[in-house]
Structures are given as C-alpha cells and as structure tokens.
Amino acid sequence: LVRMKFLQLLSRKPGKLEMLFQIPFCQKQFPYMCLATSTCLYSKKKKVNSYEHVDQEKYKNLVYSVTSYKTSAQTPQTILEEDNLLYGPPDKHRPPVKAETKIPKNWIPLINPNKRTPLPNSDSNIPMKIALQKTKMPSVTRILQQTLSPQQTFYLERWKQKMILELGKDGFAEYTKNLFLQGELFHAALESIFMSEEMATKEQREDVDVSGYLSSVQHVLKDISEVKALESAVQHGTLQYLGLVDCVAKYRGQLCVIDWKTSEKPKPSLKNTFDNPLQVAAYIGAINHDANYDFQVSCGLIVIAYKNGSPAHPHFMGPDLCSQYWNKWLLRLEEYMDRN
C-alpha cells in the first residue's frame, strides 16, 4: 500500500523528484528502495544479442549448429567419421597369417598297412640287436644335420664360437669328445641293466662317472617293460634311409621307440629337445617298414638325463604327435634328397 501511494505521487509530480526524497517517511523506511526503483525504471539498458550482427548466410551452418543444440552434437558415430576423415581408417591389429602346412611330395604312412603283426610270443624275451651295416643310405643323424634351418645353424655356430673362446680349440675338441664318451657309456650302462647284467665293466666305472645319469633315470626305468630292441639298426627300404635305435620297449603299457639323451641344461618341455622328435619319428617309420621287425610302433619317448642326478624329464609322444613329426621328417628328407 505504501509503495502504491509512492508511485502515485511520483507519477503526478515527476518534476519534483528531489522533494520526494525529503519526505521523512520514505527517508526513514525506504531510502534505498526508492532510489533503486526509479533507477531501474529509467536507466536500465536493453541487452544486445551479438548474434544479430553475424552474417547469417556466410556462417549459416555454424550458426545453426551453435543455436540448435543445447548439448554437444557429437556422437560416437560422428567422432569416428571425423577421425576417418582426418587420419584415415583405424589400423586394426590383425593376427599373423599362419603359414600353409607343406605336404610331402612322396608321402608314405607312418604305420605300414601291409605289415601283419604276429601274436605275442612269450618265448622271445631277448631284445633284438641288429648290427648297423655300411651302405650308401644316409643316416637319420646325417640328414637332420645337413638340413638345419638358417636359425638353427646360426645358434649352433654362435654356441660353438663361445665355447672355443672359453676353452680354446683343443679344449673344445676335448669337451665334445668327453660328451660323446659319456653318452656312449650311459647307453652301455642302460643296455647292461636291460640285459640283466648287474655288473658294468670296470672300464665304464673308471673312465667316466655315469652314476649321476643312472640316478637321474631311475624313476623312468620303473615304468619300462618288455624291451624288444636295444642299440639295433633300422632302415626304410622305400625312403632309403637308416639309423640306430636306442631302445624299443613298453612305457606305461604302450610300445615306444625310446631315445636316451644326456644334457647339462634342463629340458623340461618337448620343444627344448630341438630335432629329437623328428629323429624318433624317423626311427618309428623305419621299424614299421623294416621286415626284420615283426611288430609296429606308434608312440615315442625322449628321456633327458642329467649328470648331477636330478630327475630326468621324460617326453612322451602319442600317435597323433608322432604323425605330425613324421610329416616334418618327410619334408626334411625330401630337402636332403633334392640337395644330393
């Protein structure tokens, strides 16, 4: 009510604004409100819209995008489109393309379909031991050595040069000679065990101590039975190669070609044995196609023995794995034949 009377007075006597401020009532009760009200009515400027002076036609798209959206107009799709426009399509990670599996030109099955195995004979308990004859056929070892990959050759040569630097040429020659001798004596000691010869020769005991290797394989020997061949020559008449198999016996009930290896370094997995699985597969194929043997083998076993007596690592190769390495062996054999 007071405000309405004040505004009426103001509208009736606009020329006497100074007198209004001298009214005691207004001065005491609303001195600031009266001044603010008159100021708002007469001095407030109209806010100017800056977009009115923009060249609408020139910046039509820009003005539209700014004034049309309260939030960002970008979406995941528009961001991808902008990235593609500025930087090109994203370079997505592609898995490496697997090399095509090569198939041997002259493929022969690992198991001989024409070979008939007789019924087991309890009288033939003596393991076979066929002497290796000198022929023009290449050995499995020779074929593998002459078909090493460039990477294998590089690492083998680097290891050799490192050993020569440490031991000298004569020292390295002595070192390799001792390695071969230890291997031979270890195989001879195993043969004595399988042939039930309790006493090894005095020469074996004194020249090189093989007790560590024998201790290493004790837990494996417990699983071996029915030895059928020891240090026996095998040859594949069709593929024209030969070899000397360490042992053919049952390992945990499955007939295997067994290859005994010595090592100074641990080889806990099959991949650490390099070309040994190919060697075993080659021997299996040769036995199955050799008329001297009246049985067939489909499994393999590689036993890595250690001189310090630590438990040996047995690597069992089932039929499927043997078939895979058999195909790889056939490719290496073809490579050798092509070179020679």
Secondary structure, DSSP 8 states (H G I E B T S, - for coil): -HHHHHHHHHHH-GGGHHHHTT-HHHHHH-HHHHHHHHHHHHH------GGGGS-TTTTHHHHHHHHH-SS----HHHHHHHHHHHH-S---------------TT---SS-TT-------TT--S-B-------SS-BHHHHHHHT--HHHHHHHHHHHHHHHHHHHHHHHHHHHHHHHHHHHHHHHHHHHHHTT--S--HHHHHHS--HHHHHHTHHHHTTEEEEEEEEEEEEETTTTEEEEEEEEEEETTEEEEEEEEEESS---SGGGGTTHHHHHHHHHHHHHT-TT-SS---EEEEEEEETT----EEEEE-HHHHHHHHHHHHHHHHHHHHH-
